[in-house]
């Protein structure tokens, strides 16, 4: 039941935004009472936290696997981004949901998620860029800025409507070529 609730709430939040969905609508879409919904989740913020944390688990596994699957920072980053684009559009859209709605979590949940997001996603990306710079493969730019630019390039594809051919490896390669042609030493 918990997984069904998470799947349904994710779909509704991605389609209509966190503020556009009421707990009543989630319980109705799941075919359960509000009391049953509250048995599994203390509130809407708890649901959002579980959705975003679950997605963070998924993408941090991709980040960790990139180091094992590819050699060198550019190859690792290319492999990682291709794997992110292999996620279904609605799954990728959780990243946009997190960016927009994590500030609405309770301060304790928000701080915990933010720390985990940085430790498990942002910091490994920064390290990857820093190692490429140290090896002389990438221009000496601030790794945090490069990660911010990369995520900015990816952001349009983190929406359910942002697919627009993004499943195509050529689109992903073009995006990464633009990034790396500006970074190459």
C-alpha positions as CSV (number, residue, x, y, z in Angstrom):
1,X,0.0,0.0,0.0
2,X,2.8,2.4,0.9
3,X,4.3,1.9,-2.6
4,X,1.0,2.5,-4.3
5,X,0.5,5.7,-2.3
6,X,4.0,6.9,-3.3
7,X,3.4,6.1,-7.0
8,X,0.1,7.8,-7.0
9,X,1.2,10.9,-5.1
10,X,4.3,11.2,-7.3
11,X,2.1,11.2,-10.4
12,X,-0.2,13.8,-9.0
13,X,2.6,16.0,-7.6
14,X,4.5,15.8,-10.9
15,X,1.3,16.6,-12.9
16,X,-0.1,19.4,-10.7
17,X,2.6,20.4,-8.3
18,X,2.8,19.9,-4.6
19,X,0.4,22.8,-3.8
20,X,-2.1,21.6,-6.4
21,X,-2.8,18.3,-4.7
22,X,-4.7,17.6,-1.5
23,X,-4.4,14.6,0.7
24,X,-8.0,13.8,0.0
25,X,-7.3,13.6,-3.7
26,X,-4.4,11.2,-3.1
27,X,-6.5,8.9,-0.9
28,X,-9.3,8.9,-3.5
29,X,-6.9,8.1,-6.3
30,X,-5.5,5.2,-4.3
31,X,-9.0,4.0,-3.4
32,X,-8.3,4.3,0.4
33,X,-9.6,6.4,3.2
34,X,-7.8,9.5,4.4
35,X,-7.3,7.7,7.7
36,X,-5.5,4.8,5.8
37,X,-3.4,7.4,4.0
38,X,-2.4,9.1,7.3
39,X,-1.6,5.6,8.7
40,X,1.3,5.5,6.2
41,X,2.3,9.2,6.0
42,X,1.9,11.9,8.6
43,X,1.0,14.5,6.0
44,X,1.7,15.8,2.6
45,X,5.2,17.0,3.5
46,X,6.0,13.5,4.7
47,X,4.9,12.1,1.3
48,X,7.0,14.7,-0.6
49,X,10.0,13.9,1.6
50,X,9.6,10.1,0.9
51,X,9.2,10.7,-2.9
52,X,12.3,13.0,-3.1
53,X,14.4,10.8,-0.9
54,X,13.5,7.7,-3.0
55,X,14.5,9.5,-6.1
56,X,17.7,10.6,-4.5
57,X,18.4,6.9,-3.8
58,X,18.0,6.2,-7.5
59,X,20.2,9.0,-8.8
60,X,22.9,8.5,-6.2
61,X,23.1,4.8,-7.4
62,X,23.7,6.1,-10.9
63,X,26.3,8.5,-9.7
64,X,28.1,5.7,-7.8
65,X,27.9,3.4,-10.8
66,X,29.4,6.0,-13.2
67,X,32.8,5.7,-11.5
68,X,32.7,1.9,-12.0
69,X,31.4,2.0,-15.6
70,X,33.5,4.7,-17.3
71,X,37.1,5.9,-17.1
72,X,37.9,9.6,-16.8
73,X,35.7,12.5,-15.8
74,X,34.2,13.2,-19.2
75,X,33.3,9.5,-19.9
76,X,31.9,9.2,-16.4
77,X,29.8,12.3,-16.7
78,X,28.5,11.2,-20.1
79,X,27.6,7.8,-18.8
80,X,25.8,9.3,-15.8
81,X,23.8,11.8,-17.8
82,X,22.8,9.1,-20.4
83,X,21.5,6.9,-17.5
84,X,19.6,9.9,-16.0
85,X,17.9,10.4,-19.4
86,X,17.0,6.7,-19.5
87,X,14.7,7.2,-16.6
88,X,11.1,7.6,-17.6
89,X,10.1,11.3,-18.0
90,X,7.8,11.2,-15.0
91,X,10.6,9.8,-12.9
92,X,13.0,12.5,-14.1
93,X,10.4,15.1,-13.2
94,X,10.9,14.3,-9.5
95,X,14.1,16.3,-9.8
96,X,12.1,19.4,-10.8
97,X,9.5,18.6,-8.1
98,X,12.3,18.5,-5.5
99,X,13.9,21.7,-6.7
100,X,10.6,23.6,-6.5
101,X,8.9,22.1,-3.5
102,X,11.6,20.8,-1.0
103,X,11.5,24.3,0.6
104,X,7.9,23.5,1.7
105,X,9.1,20.6,3.8
106,X,9.4,21.0,7.6
107,X,12.7,22.7,8.4
108,X,14.1,19.4,9.8
109,X,13.1,17.4,6.8
110,X,14.3,20.1,4.4
111,X,17.7,20.3,6.1
112,X,18.1,16.5,6.1
113,X,17.2,16.2,2.4
114,X,19.4,19.1,1.4
115,X,22.4,17.6,3.2
116,X,21.7,14.2,1.6
117,X,21.2,15.8,-1.8
118,X,24.6,17.5,-1.6
119,X,26.4,14.6,-0.2
120,X,25.0,12.0,-2.6
121,X,24.5,13.9,-5.8
122,X,26.0,17.4,-6.0
123,X,29.3,16.7,-4.1
124,X,30.2,13.6,-6.2
125,X,29.6,15.7,-9.4
126,X,31.8,18.5,-8.0
127,X,34.5,15.9,-7.3
128,X,34.2,14.5,-10.8
129,X,34.8,18.0,-12.3
130,X,37.6,18.8,-9.8
131,X,39.4,15.5,-10.7
132,X,39.1,16.4,-14.4
133,X,40.6,19.8,-13.7
134,X,43.4,18.4,-11.6
135,X,44.2,15.9,-14.4
136,X,44.4,18.7,-16.9
137,X,41.4,17.3,-18.9
138,X,39.1,20.2,-18.1
139,X,39.6,24.0,-17.9
140,X,40.3,25.2,-14.4
141,X,36.8,26.4,-13.5
142,X,35.0,26.3,-10.2
143,X,33.5,22.8,-10.0
144,X,30.4,24.1,-8.2
145,X,29.7,26.5,-11.1
146,X,30.2,23.8,-13.7
147,X,27.7,21.5,-11.8
148,X,25.3,24.4,-11.6
149,X,25.6,24.9,-15.4
150,X,25.1,21.2,-16.1
151,X,22.0,21.0,-14.0
152,X,20.7,24.2,-15.6
153,X,21.2,22.5,-19.0
154,X,19.4,19.4,-17.8
155,X,16.5,21.2,-16.0
156,X,14.2,21.6,-19.0
157,X,14.3,17.8,-19.4
158,X,13.2,17.3,-15.8
159,X,9.6,17.8,-16.4
160,X,6.9,15.4,-17.7
161,X,6.5,17.5,-20.8
162,X,10.3,18.0,-21.2
163,X,10.8,14.7,-23.1
164,X,10.8,16.3,-26.6
165,X,13.1,13.6,-28.0
166,X,15.3,13.6,-24.9
167,X,15.3,9.8,-24.9
168,X,17.4,10.1,-28.0
169,X,21.1,9.5,-27.3
170,X,21.9,12.2,-29.9
171,X,20.1,14.9,-27.9
172,X,22.0,13.9,-24.8
173,X,25.3,13.8,-26.7
174,X,24.6,17.3,-28.2
175,X,23.9,18.7,-24.7
176,X,27.1,17.2,-23.3
177,X,29.2,18.3,-26.4
178,X,28.1,21.8,-25.7
179,X,29.1,21.5,-22.1
180,X,32.5,19.8,-22.8
181,X,33.5,21.9,-25.7
182,X,33.4,24.8,-23.4
183,X,35.3,23.0,-20.7
184,X,38.1,21.2,-22.6
185,X,41.6,22.3,-21.6
